[in-house]
Amino acid sequence: MTKEYMESLELLVDKLTLAAVLEMLERISHKKAENLRTHWQDENSAKLWDKAARQIEQINIDV
């Protein structure tokens, strides 16, 4: 991870809140899973992205 990416992500968290960024990551993960199933017929990778989305969804943010 480069310093530039870390700074960019920190700016997003500062602007949107950590909860909002995590919600977007969850949605992106579900969309990636759907895309892998629909366009690549890659069920194994899709399951991993769905699992990541569920794990992100379980994170409870109080910040």
C-alpha positions in Angstrom: 0.0 0.0 0.0 1.5 3.3 -1.0 1.4 6.5 1.1 -0.6 8.2 -1.7 -3.4 5.6 -1.6 -3.5 5.7 2.2 -3.9 9.5 2.1 -6.6 9.3 -0.5 -8.5 6.7 1.6 -8.1 8.8 4.7 -9.5 11.8 2.9 -12.6 9.7 1.9 -13.1 8.5 5.4 -12.8 12.1 6.7 -15.3 13.4 4.2 -17.8 10.5 4.2 -17.3 8.7 7.6 -15.9 5.2 8.0 -19.3 3.7 8.1 -20.1 5.1 4.7 -16.8 3.9 3.2 -17.4 0.4 4.6 -21.0 0.4 3.2 -19.6 1.3 -0.3 -17.0 -1.5 0.0 -19.7 -3.9 0.8 -21.8 -2.9 -2.2 -18.7 -3.0 -4.5 -17.9 -6.5 -3.2 -21.5 -7.7 -4.0 -21.3 -6.1 -7.5 -17.9 -7.7 -8.2 -19.4 -11.1 -7.2 -22.4 -10.5 -9.5 -20.1 -9.5 -12.3 -17.9 -12.6 -11.9 -21.0 -14.8 -12.0 -22.7 -13.1 -14.9 -19.8 -12.4 -17.2 -17.0 -14.8 -16.2 -19.0 -17.8 -14.8 -16.4 -17.8 -12.0 -18.5 -19.0 -9.0 -15.5 -19.6 -6.8 -14.2 -16.0 -7.0 -17.8 -14.7 -6.7 -18.2 -16.7 -3.5 -15.1 -15.0 -2.1 -16.4 -11.6 -2.9 -19.7 -12.4 -1.4 -18.0 -13.6 1.7 -16.0 -10.4 1.9 -19.2 -8.4 1.6 -20.8 -10.3 4.4 -17.8 -9.8 6.6 -17.7 -6.1 5.9 -21.5 -5.9 6.7 -20.8 -7.4 10.1 -18.4 -4.7 11.1 -20.1 -2.5 13.7 -18.8 1.1 13.5 -19.3 3.6 16.4 -16.8 6.2 15.2 
